Amino acid sequence: MRQELFVLDDQAHYFANSIRQASPEYDKIFDYLRGPGGMLSIANHTGDGFLDHFFTKTATHVACLNLPGISDISGVNGMRSLELFAETRDKAPDRVILFGFVSPLDGEKALQEMDHQFYDLGAKVFKWYPNDPLGRPIGWWADDPKIAYPFWEKLSQLGIKTVSIHKLPFNFMASKWQDPADIDTAAGSFPELNFVVYHMGFPAIDKVATMCSNRPNVYADIGAPLAPALTAKPLWFTEQMCKFLALAPSDRLCWGSDMMVVPAGQELIEAFWNWQVPPVYQKGYGIQPLTSDDKKKIMGRTFAKLIGLDPDKVLEKIRNDSFSKKKSAKVKQFLTKANAAR
């Protein structure tokens, strides 16, 4: 039986509260973010804008709303943002999954905060940034028994089976903790957890692909800079994607666009759906072409399985909701075409 395309974006963000540019350092950061390839209309980000963007202007069915780990360093209150994210989730509970966020550098305080976010705010997954959210030149490793392991144990206690961890260096903070090598030992120590390496660990894509090949509980999320490159730098995107696929199977990939914080939209979803492993890579590297079923797994079904979501039940539930009724003609046409593909 042919499955419908289920688009689950596990990297969906927006800045939820007003930005205070309280120092020249904040101005520097925002100049960078507003530059080429930077964030879209930061000051105009709202919950309603998030919902409208994802669910009427793109083919996204479910969006995982998570906090950009640079919020606090950018002058935005991260914990207040999570409260506002919960309010956004409540407006579309069948379509939005709230991700929690704490810093293991805060120790016991952060463990207690996890309880608040899980029980009071309804966070279903947690996303982790190995850098300090306040921008200090400190960080942590996923395989640190003293700092990180108590949090992986806490996830298991809460019944959460997925570790979504950011691995992408920023050029305005210390980045050595963004190297993905620490995931290997952590994944081996906690086989009951699934470790999803965001941004494919770029630029260390080969390290992540090797772990995905060797560890049954390691996955990679596409995210930026790869997702925006689908339309901005398609040849570069192909090179990076094939670097991964030469080492690991496609069912270890998950779709994340970083929409709302990068220039992105329906064109990225369509570009990935239409993308194919070029013949030169198929022959030269032995990479199999992606089938429509492969792409459906990448674009939502693989991550849905990791977090215990049934895509078909969700699709049935949202089929005639207010967002589906307002979807653009372009999105509807794409979904019809994708669902007819073999």
Order of alpha helices (4+ residues) and beta strands (2+ residues): beta-alpha-alpha-beta-alpha-beta-alpha-beta-alpha-beta-alpha-beta-alpha-beta-alpha-alpha-beta-alpha-alpha-alpha-alpha-alpha-alpha-alpha
